[in-house]
Amino acid sequence: MSMPIWPRRCAAGFLLACLSLVACADERSKAEIHVAVASNFTPALARLAERFEELHPIDVVLVSGSTGKLYAQIKNGAPYDLYLAADEARPLALEQEGDALPGSRFTYAMGKLVLWSPTEGLVQPDGDPILPPDCEHVAIANPKLAPYGRAAQEVLEARGLWQSISNRFVRGENVGQAFQFVDSGNAELGFVAFAQLKRPDKEIAGSYWLVPQQWYTPIAQQAVLLTDNADAALFVNFLRSDSARSVLDGFGYEVPERKS
């Protein structure tokens, strides 16, 4: 008995349906890692994640926020695989408290603090004076939550200005918000991360003072694995590669030399 011959249109529709099912299955089975990242590092990590995803069938899901807030989320059970902080204290605490994989902590970048205004000539390139006399609002990240805010406080305390200008502060939860306050015009200038201004394909607009390192505690940005996830470990290896180093250089970060 002969088998029925399907109309060509039906056969084509059946084939498309099968292909759609296969595509959906592949999408569901695609690996995924969740990364908590300090707000200052988010643009650079987004670029790195794109390069990583071109090499591996793994989606990198980024959750950005202040270092302190992300730490609190992790302590409360947030399901992150990797934590990229803007300091070394929180990753160390997670390691010591048993919430991170022992021996996985490393410094992925050294942050730089900058005082910036989108207005040309408003900020003196040598930081003298730090603030113009008629400046009404200074953006700063919360020193209790954000390492860049703490660094800014150290600079202003060293110059004897912390108390006298505290009524001018516009405080952001993190350095990303501090940048937004300046960029939107809600503050004339602010202490932000140099990496927020420097891009591989973009020049810095306005005026800025790159704060000398001796004015604040070095901002060693550390990462730590939170789960024993092979895909997350693969991403960490990529972050420590020469390819990643070239990206970070373009974003204005110093990258520690790898130990052989």
Protein Blocks (a to p, Z undefined) as FASTA:
>chain_A
ZZddddfklmmmmmmmmmmmmmmmmmmmpccddddddfklmmmmmmmmmmmmmmpccdcd
dddddfklmmmmmmnopacfbdcdfbfklmmmmmmnopacehkaccfbdcddddddfbgh
kacfklpafbdfklmbdcdddfklmmklmmmmmmmmmnopmmmmmmmpccdfblklmmmm
mmnopafbdcddfklmpcfkbccehjdddddfklpccdddddddfbdcfklmmmmmmmmm
mklmmmmmmnopacddddZZ
